[in-house]
Amino acid sequence: MNYGKYSMQLIQNIKNMYSANNLKKIRESKLISKAELSRKTGLSFQTIDRIEKGYPCRLDTKRKILIALRLKFGDRKKVFKD
């Protein structure tokens, strides 16, 4: 039996589980480095890295990121899926 198809689906499901936001994609589209976003938000580089990996964060943290990316609070669903 060929398990390749099922293995690929499992891998995609795991990736989707950990990509709980579009922060990295949006940050890179605006040509902003993690270090620069860290400076603009007052958050640590490690915090930005964790959020991009899909770890949860507080609403205040999301607000700081949205402001630094010059996005409106109403655009939060474009960046954060939750």
C-alpha positions as protocol buffer text, in pm:
chain_id: "A"
residue {
  index: 1
  type: MET
  ca { x: 0 y: 0 z: 0 }
}
residue {
  index: 2
  type: ASN
  ca { x: 123 y: 352 z: -85 }
}
residue {
  index: 3
  type: TYR
  ca { x: 137 y: 570 z: 226 }
}
residue {
  index: 4
  type: GLY
  ca { x: 295 y: 867 z: 45 }
}
residue {
  index: 5
  type: LYS
  ca { x: -33 y: 1051 z: -9 }
}
residue {
  index: 6
  type: TYR
  ca { x: -136 y: 1014 z: 355 }
}
residue {
  index: 7
  type: SER
  ca { x: 208 y: 1115 z: 480 }
}
residue {
  index: 8
  type: MET
  ca { x: 193 y: 1434 z: 273 }
}
residue {
  index: 9
  type: GLN
  ca { x: -153 y: 1515 z: 412 }
}
residue {
  index: 10
  type: LEU
  ca { x: -29 y: 1462 z: 767 }
}
residue {
  index: 11
  type: ILE
  ca { x: 271 y: 1689 z: 705 }
}
residue {
  index: 12
  type: GLN
  ca { x: 43 y: 1959 z: 558 }
}
residue {
  index: 13
  type: ASN
  ca { x: -194 y: 1933 z: 857 }
}
residue {
  index: 14
  type: ILE
  ca { x: 98 y: 1978 z: 1096 }
}
residue {
  index: 15
  type: LYS
  ca { x: 226 y: 2279 z: 899 }
}
residue {
  index: 16
  type: ASN
  ca { x: -121 y: 2436 z: 906 }
}
residue {
  index: 17
  type: MET
  ca { x: -140 y: 2379 z: 1280 }
}
residue {
  index: 18
  type: TYR
  ca { x: 181 y: 2576 z: 1335 }
}
residue {
  index: 19
  type: SER
  ca { x: 119 y: 2849 z: 1079 }
}
residue {
  index: 20
  type: ALA
  ca { x: -145 y: 3025 z: 1285 }
}
residue {
  index: 21
  type: ASN
  ca { x: -67 y: 3361 z: 1127 }
}
residue {
  index: 22
  type: ASN
  ca { x: 64 y: 3536 z: 819 }
}
residue {
  index: 23
  type: LEU
  ca { x: 306 y: 3760 z: 1006 }
}
residue {
  index: 24
  type: LYS
  ca { x: 622 y: 3638 z: 832 }
}
residue {
  index: 25
  type: LYS
  ca { x: 467 y: 3667 z: 486 }
}
residue {
  index: 26
  type: ILE
  ca { x: 338 y: 4021 z: 550 }
}
residue {
  index: 27
  type: ARG
  ca { x: 659 y: 4132 z: 722 }
}
residue {
  index: 28
  type: GLU
  ca { x: 869 y: 4008 z: 431 }
}
residue {
  index: 29
  type: SER
  ca { x: 635 y: 4167 z: 175 }
}
residue {
  index: 30
  type: LYS
  ca { x: 702 y: 4502 z: 346 }
}
residue {
  index: 31
  type: LEU
  ca { x: 1078 y: 4429 z: 341 }
}
residue {
  index: 32
  type: ILE
  ca { x: 1105 y: 4450 z: 720 }
}
residue {
  index: 33
  type: SER
  ca { x: 1348 y: 4227 z: 907 }
}
residue {
  index: 34
  type: LYS
  ca { x: 1264 y: 4055 z: 1234 }
}
residue {
  index: 35
  type: ALA
  ca { x: 1517 y: 4279 z: 1407 }
}
residue {
  index: 36
  type: GLU
  ca { x: 1354 y: 4592 z: 1267 }
}
residue {
  index: 37
  type: LEU
  ca { x: 1006 y: 4473 z: 1364 }
}
residue {
  index: 38
  type: SER
  ca { x: 1141 y: 4396 z: 1708 }
}
residue {
  index: 39
  type: ARG
  ca { x: 1274 y: 4751 z: 1745 }
}
residue {
  index: 40
  type: LYS
  ca { x: 952 y: 4910 z: 1614 }
}
residue {
  index: 41
  type: THR
  ca { x: 731 y: 4708 z: 1848 }
}
residue {
  index: 42
  type: GLY
  ca { x: 950 y: 4703 z: 2157 }
}
residue {
  index: 43
  type: LEU
  ca { x: 920 y: 4324 z: 2158 }
}
residue {
  index: 44
  type: SER
  ca { x: 1216 y: 4090 z: 2169 }
}
residue {
  index: 45
  type: PHE
  ca { x: 1350 y: 3923 z: 1857 }
}
residue {
  index: 46
  type: GLN
  ca { x: 1265 y: 3588 z: 2018 }
}
residue {
  index: 47
  type: THR
  ca { x: 903 y: 3695 z: 2069 }
}
residue {
  index: 48
  type: ILE
  ca { x: 868 y: 3791 z: 1701 }
}
residue {
  index: 49
  type: ASP
  ca { x: 1026 y: 3459 z: 1603 }
}
residue {
  index: 50
  type: ARG
  ca { x: 788 y: 3261 z: 1825 }
}
residue {
  index: 51
  type: ILE
  ca { x: 483 y: 3443 z: 1692 }
}
residue {
  index: 52
  type: GLU
  ca { x: 591 y: 3376 z: 1333 }
}
residue {
  index: 53
  type: LYS
  ca { x: 621 y: 3007 z: 1422 }
}
residue {
  index: 54
  type: GLY
  ca { x: 259 y: 3006 z: 1534 }
}
residue {
  index: 55
  type: TYR
  ca { x: 285 y: 3043 z: 1908 }
}
residue {
  index: 56
  type: PRO
  ca { x: -1 y: 3242 z: 2064 }
}
residue {
  index: 57
  type: CYS
  ca { x: 40 y: 3599 z: 2183 }
}
residue {
  index: 58
  type: ARG
  ca { x: -162 y: 3857 z: 2374 }
}
residue {
  index: 59
  type: LEU
  ca { x: -389 y: 4111 z: 2213 }
}
residue {
  index: 60
  type: ASP
  ca { x: -157 y: 4395 z: 2318 }
}
residue {
  index: 61
  type: THR
  ca { x: 130 y: 4222 z: 2138 }
}
residue {
  index: 62
  type: LYS
  ca { x: -82 y: 4189 z: 1823 }
}
residue {
  index: 63
  type: ARG
  ca { x: -171 y: 4559 z: 1848 }
}
residue {
  index: 64
  type: LYS
  ca { x: 197 y: 4657 z: 1865 }
}
residue {
  index: 65
  type: ILE
  ca { x: 274 y: 4445 z: 1560 }
}
residue {
  index: 66
  type: LEU
  ca { x: -15 y: 4589 z: 1360 }
}
residue {
  index: 67
  type: ILE
  ca { x: 93 y: 4945 z: 1442 }
}
residue {
  index: 68
  type: ALA
  ca { x: 455 y: 4869 z: 1346 }
}
residue {
  index: 69
  type: LEU
  ca { x: 338 y: 4722 z: 1014 }
}
residue {
  index: 70
  type: ARG
  ca { x: 116 y: 5029 z: 959 }
}
residue {
  index: 71
  type: LEU
  ca { x: -199 y: 4820 z: 947 }
}
residue {
  index: 72
  type: LYS
  ca { x: -539 y: 4897 z: 1097 }
}
residue {
  index: 73
  type: PHE
  ca { x: -682 y: 4695 z: 1382 }
}
residue {
  index: 74
  type: GLY
  ca { x: -951 y: 4579 z: 1141 }
}
residue {
  index: 75
  type: ASP
  ca { x: -678 y: 4415 z: 932 }
}
residue {
  index: 76
  type: ARG
  ca { x: -580 y: 4187 z: 1220 }
}
residue {
  index: 77
  type: LYS
  ca { x: -752 y: 3887 z: 1057 }
}
residue {
  index: 78
  type: LYS
  ca { x: -517 y: 3922 z: 760 }
}
residue {
  index: 79
  type: VAL
  ca { x: -220 y: 3879 z: 993 }
}
residue {
  index: 80
  type: PHE
  ca { x: -355 y: 3667 z: 1279 }
}
residue {
  index: 81
  type: LYS
  ca { x: -601 y: 3386 z: 1217 }
}
residue {
  index: 82
  type: ASP
  ca { x: -740 y: 3372 z: 1572 }
}
